[in-house]
Amino acid sequence: MYADSTAVLGPLATCAEPHSYDLCGEHGERLSVPRGWEVLRLAPDAQAPGPSRDDLAALADAVREAARPVPVVEPSGQAVEVGRRGHLRVLRSLDS
């Protein structure tokens, strides 16, 4: 709420929201706002259910999909991604 000079800290978002960011507990505790702003901390809902089996299965599927090698087209021909570390990728040529 930029116009209200208020930062709201609450449970993780269930959908993408512009100008909203998910923070871990440590960073949420250390949050600082501009001078004159107010921080509104919403308590987590104690009655909220934990993750369901469907949530955990969807998360596992997303992790498996992200780890799958992706074919990459290079100017010299075809290559396949065989490894990744952060934003760097290891590519192996399919020609050899």
N, C-alpha and C positions, 0 to 999 in steps of 0.2 A: 504494500500500500504506500507507494511513493508519495502520493499527494497528501496522505495523512501522516507522513514521517513516522511510519510504524513498520517494524519488522516482526513478522509472525513466525514463531517456531512451533511446529507441531509434528504429528505423525508423518511418515513417508507418504509421498504422493502416490495415488493409484493410477494417475494418467499424467501425460506431459502437460505442463503449464508454463506459459512464457513468464519469465522473471521469477521462476521458482527453482530452487535447488535442493536436492537431497543431501543432507549432511550426516556423517556418523555421529555417535554420541559425544565423542571427544571434541570434535569440531563444533558441534552444537553448543556445548558448554562454554567454549572459548569465543563464541560469536561476539563481535563488537560492531556497533552501528555508529553512524555519524553523530556528533554532538548535537543534542537537542531531540534526537529520535527516541522513540519508546520501543522496547522489546516486549512483545506479548508472547508468553510461553504457554502453549496449550498442553495440558497433561494428557498422556496417552490413555486411551480407553481401556480400563482394566477388564471390561467385559468382552472386548474384541477377541474373536477366535484366532488361534494361531494359523499357520499355513495349512492348507488342505493337501490331500494326496495329489489332487490335480495341479495345485500350485507347484509342488515339489517336482512332479513329473514334467511340467512345462519348463521349469528351470533347468532340469537335467537335459531335456531335449535342446534347449537353447545353448547350453555349454557344449554339448556334442556337436551341434551345427557350427558353432564358432571355431571349434578345433579341427574341423574337416579341411583338408588341403583344397585350395581353390586353383583351378587352371588359370594361368596368366598368359596373355599374348604379349610376346616381346617382338621388337622389330626384327630380330634375327630368326624368329621361329617360335615354336611353342615351348613353354616352360611350366613347371608345376611347383607350387609352394610346398616345401618340405619341412619348414620350421619357422618359428616366429619368436622374437623376443622384443616385447614392447611394440613399437611401431615399425621395427625392422623385420624384413622377411628374408628367408633363405630360399632361393629359387634354384631348381635343377632343370637343365635343358632336357627335353624329350628326344632330341636328336642323338644323344650319346647312349 
